Each structure stands twice: as structure tokens, then as C-alpha cells.
Amino acid sequence: MSLNDTYQSYVDLNIFTNCTKRYSDSGNLIGNTVKSLLNIFGDHHINFIRVFIDPQPCPEKLDSYIEYISKEAWLPQYGSLIDELFVTNGLADGYIKSTQVCDTDYIFQVEHDWIFLDTIKHDLGFLINCMKEQSMHHLRFNKRANIHKPWDRLTPISVLGCDFCKTSIRSNNPHIIDRQSYLNKWNSYIDLSNTPNRADGIENKMVGLDGYIYGGFQYPQQIQHVDGRN
């Protein structure tokens, strides 16, 4: 992993979670996601960390989940890193809210059930500079190898010596966005009427919009989905 301190770009990290029967009592799901992210990227290019909680499908667990996340114990290596916590009406509502309350030009959007893999070799500061150089509005990490799919045709490019693929879709897999582009334009594509059906209100409205994937063509997967729906 590159730790080149000449790149001084910072990103706000937004974690989107919800109350579930299996995970809200322990916080293991969100804890493992945040720990794996920090293990790969560190925290030296992260400005603020915010958590956005959808109470569904188990709103009775909301208060205890908030109490758990507010404690230091769930991230013992790092102490208390959570700067703010918001209750939302579904993922789409939280997603829009995150673009409105954050401070940085680029924000890292991560749902609570992903593991980051060591195939990611660059730090967040460097990736933000690549996004600025290429005018990327959406850069995601892939849960599969970077290969063509019927719904996703890839075009390899190089930016600042790093390989990426331009793609024909955007998804809710962990990704970094140009915050102002969403405030100015892309938030209007998000369907709030679909809440609390979560990802539908975002992904289904972003089909056909250009984005970018980390790594060149045939680069191996960079994240693993552990699926924390229940």
C-alpha cells in the first residue's frame, strides 16, 4: 500500500447500516467492515467518519444499536472514531443526507457488510488525486475481477500511473464520489419514494451513467460481500 505523504487530499467516510435481528446487538458486521477498511487504507486521509442508520427492519433495536456504535469498544485498535451519527429513512435518504452534511470534496460511501482486500494497493489520498485528474464522479471497488459483463463494458485507462477501468454503470459497492457533482446533479436521479427498499432507489436510477473501477482489465476483486441483510 502506498503511503506517499505528498498527497494531502482528505475524504469523509460514510458508513450506511441498518437494524437487523442478527447483527445490531453485537455490532460485529459494521465493526468488521470498518476494521478491514482501516487495515487497508489507514486513517491518515480520512477527515470525519459518519454513520447513517436505517431503523428497518428491526426499529426496536435502534436505541441499543446507537448506544453500541457510540462506544469505543467496537474499534479497540482505533478508539472512538465516529464523529456523527444520523437516523435515516432508508439508504437513499441517508445517501442524499451524507452529501449534504459532509465537509470534503470527495466522500467514501460504504455499506456495513463489506470486507476490503489487499488487492487494493493505493491510499485514499492518491485515489482522490486520480479522481481530480480524470474528473471522475464515481470510483468503485469491484466484488469480482474486472472483466466484461453483458451489462458492464469496461475501458482500461491509466491515471497518474495507476490503472482503472471506465464502466457503463454505477453501483452501491463501496465507492468514492465527487460530492459536488451529486449535489449539483446526480442526487436528483435518486428515488426517495422507494424507501425503505434501500439500494433500489439509487442503483436502478444510475444505469447507463459512466463510472470508474479501481484496477486495470482482469484485475482481481478488491472487496468481498458478506451480506448483512438479516
C-alpha positions, 0 to 999 in steps of 0.5 A: 500500500502506498503511503506517499505523504505528498498527497494531502487530499482528505475524504469523509467516510460514510458508513450506511447500516441498518437494524437487523435481528442478527447483527445490531446487538453485537455490532460485529458486521459494521465493526468488521467492515470498518476494521478491514477498511482501516487495515487497508487504507489507514486513517491518515486521509480520512477527515470525519467518519459518519454513520447513517442508520436505517431503523428497518427492519428491526426499529426496536433495536435502534436505541441499543444499536446507537448506544453500541456504535457510540462506544469505543469498544467496537474499534479497540485498535482505533478508539472512538472514531465516529464523529456523527451519527444520523437516523435515516429513512432508508439508504437513499435518504441517508445517501442524499443526507451524507452529501449534504452534511459532509465537509470534503470534496470527495466522500467514501460511501460504504455499506456495513457488510463489506470486507476490503482486500489487499488487492487494493494497493493505493491510499485514499489520498492518491485515489482522490488525486486520480479522481481530480485528474480524470474528473471522475464522479464515481470510483468503485471497488469491484466484488469480482475481477474486472472483466466484461459483463453483458451489462458492464463494458469496461475501458482500461485507462491509466491515471497518474500511473495507476490503472482503472477501468471506465464502466457503463454503470454505477453501483452501491459497492463501496465507492468514492464520489465527487460530492459536488457533482451529486449535489449539483446533479446526480442526487436528483436521479435518486428515488426517495419514494422507494424507501425503505427498499434501500439500494433500489432507489439509487442503483436502478436510477444510475444505469447507463451513467459512466463510472470508474473501477479501481484496477486495470482489465482482469484485475482481481476483486478488491472487496468481498460481500458478506451480506448483512441483510438479516 
